[in-house]
Amino acid sequence: MRTFLAGLAIVAVTIALWFAGVSITAWLVSTLVSFLFAVDFGFWQAFAAILLLGVFSNIAFSGLRRNKTKE
């Protein structure tokens, strides 16, 4: 039971850190777009755009080989 809770805590912390990273990026994108182009580009619009761009890039580049380094 203790190992399950530890694993669950690791998953929760990983998701929280990912969300924090995407949120900071979305805030930066929305701030820069609003400043540079004088367009009201909200936080959640930037958040959704970053998520959609990530999904699109994974689909678009899914057929490419990835070099794995050997140590």
C-alpha positions as CSV (number, residue, x, y, z in Angstrom):
1,M,0.0,0.0,0.0
2,R,2.8,2.3,0.8
3,T,4.5,1.8,-2.6
4,F,1.2,2.5,-4.3
5,L,0.8,5.8,-2.5
6,A,4.4,6.7,-3.3
7,G,3.8,6.0,-6.9
8,L,0.6,7.9,-6.9
9,A,2.4,10.9,-5.3
10,I,5.1,10.8,-8.0
11,V,2.4,10.8,-10.7
12,A,0.6,13.7,-9.0
13,V,3.8,15.7,-8.7
14,T,4.8,15.0,-12.3
15,I,1.4,16.2,-13.6
16,A,1.5,19.3,-11.3
17,L,5.0,20.2,-12.6
18,W,3.9,19.7,-16.2
19,F,0.8,21.8,-15.7
20,A,3.0,24.5,-14.1
21,G,5.4,24.5,-17.0
22,V,2.6,24.8,-19.6
23,S,0.9,27.5,-17.5
24,I,4.0,29.6,-17.3
25,T,4.5,29.2,-21.1
26,A,0.9,30.1,-21.8
27,W,1.1,33.2,-19.6
28,L,4.3,34.3,-21.4
29,V,2.8,33.7,-24.8
30,S,-0.4,35.6,-24.0
31,T,1.5,38.5,-22.5
32,L,3.9,38.7,-25.5
33,V,1.1,38.4,-28.1
34,S,-0.9,41.1,-26.3
35,F,2.2,43.4,-26.1
36,L,3.6,42.9,-29.6
37,F,0.4,42.7,-31.7
38,A,-2.1,44.7,-29.5
39,V,-4.5,41.8,-29.6
40,D,-6.4,40.5,-26.5
41,F,-5.0,37.0,-26.5
42,G,-6.1,35.4,-23.2
43,F,-4.4,32.9,-21.0
44,W,-6.7,30.0,-21.8
45,Q,-6.4,30.6,-25.5
46,A,-2.6,30.4,-25.2
47,F,-2.9,27.3,-23.0
48,A,-5.1,25.6,-25.6
49,A,-2.9,26.7,-28.4
50,I,0.2,25.2,-26.7
51,L,-1.6,21.9,-26.1
52,L,-2.9,21.7,-29.7
53,L,0.5,22.6,-31.1
54,G,2.0,19.8,-29.0
55,V,-0.5,17.3,-30.2
56,F,-0.1,18.4,-33.8
57,S,3.7,18.2,-33.7
58,N,3.5,14.7,-32.2
59,I,1.2,13.6,-35.0
60,A,3.1,15.4,-37.8
61,F,6.5,14.1,-36.7
62,S,5.4,10.6,-35.5
63,G,7.0,8.9,-38.5
64,L,10.5,10.2,-38.0
65,R,13.1,8.1,-36.4
66,R,14.6,9.2,-33.2
67,N,18.3,8.6,-32.7
68,K,19.0,6.9,-29.4
69,T,22.3,7.5,-27.8
70,K,24.3,4.6,-26.4
71,E,26.2,5.2,-23.2
